[in-house]
Amino acid sequence: MKRKIGFISVMLAAALTLTACGDSGNEKAADPDKVYTLQAGHSLPDSHPYQLAFLEMAKNVEERTNGQVIIEVFANSEIGAERELTEGMTLGTVDLVVSSTAPVTNFVPELGVLDVPFIFQNRESAVKVLEGEIGNELFAKMEENGIMGLSWGENGYRHITNGIRPVNTPEDLKGLKIRTQENAIHLAAFEALGAQPTPMAWTEAITALQQGVVDAQENPAIVADQFKLYEAKQKYMTLTGHVYSVAIFMMSKQTYDKLPEELRDIVVEEGQKAGEIERDLIVEMEKESIKTLKENGVEIIEDVDLTPFQEAVKPVYDTIEYQELLNRILDAQ
């Protein structure tokens, strides 16, 4: 008799399990009357391609989901700077983010390799590597940490501006106090170039430039334009293009899991398109930004012999922790 009761208990447990699975599936089916509002954030102005690409994504998602998914886009670190936004995705408090790779290296340190100076031959090579096997592997590591990579964007090539003298060679950097990101690779590179790198958050950098706490900074032309660095004593810009500034469109894994399957598929599909849209916008706007900087009195040093800069930072390559990944990226081009 006891054996018979045990058999019935097992069958009841199995039935309950199947019922639970069925309920779970129903929960993932989209309720046609429910609206999901997602928050998307970034740290740059609302005229930047980050914003424009997110707005295009939001429009397409709303249309394709018949208004069931609304994406609200917040610029200028309104809901957090890049570090807070990235952490927010892992906690499920922020849904979508486009950011430089720097804050994501706290979760996937391999991404730091992308910040190595002159690692990419050109923009086309960078996109080929990032949208291939290597990029997919990095996205997989991000997902292990609660962040889903949607697509690869960019913030253009990083160039050097300063208020002291034209920079034509590494020797011209000697003694210049230059604001850098809080990034060990960037610090090592500018030390190798003879400058005096000073890491600080971008929110502090403009004031530091205006007050002469630092002489120089390095950023894409579009950033120098949109933040009007010519009003912060930046008289010269040297088009070194020393770092291809990789950006990532991302989604919280918790957000992904909460959305019904048919809706989240649409969000992901539109997110996969955002990177290319944003990169194309950067290319066009970068040209306009250089023109604007010139019109506002910035001397642009365009014909730069990059070889001495590349040779000066070569020792930094030997300090990179992920040598295999570094070599794979170099060989893939």
Secondary structure, 3 states (H helix, E strand, C coil): CHHHHHHHHHHHHHHHHHHHHHHHHHHHCCCCCCCEEEEEECCCCCCCHHHHHHHHHHHHHHHHCCCCEEEEEECCCCCCCHHHHHHHHHHCCCCEEEEECHHHHHCCHHHHHHHCCCCCCCHHHHHHHHCCHHHHHHHHHHHHCCEEEEEEEEEEEEEEEECCCCCCCHHHHCCCEEEECCCHHHHHHHHHCCCEEEECCHHHHHHHHHCCCCCEEEECHHHHHHCCHHHCCCCEEEEEEEEEEEEEEEEEHHHHHHCCHHHHHHHHHHHHHHHHHHHHHHHHHHHHHHHHHHHCCCEEECCCCCHHHHHHHHHHHCCCCCHHHHHHHHHCC
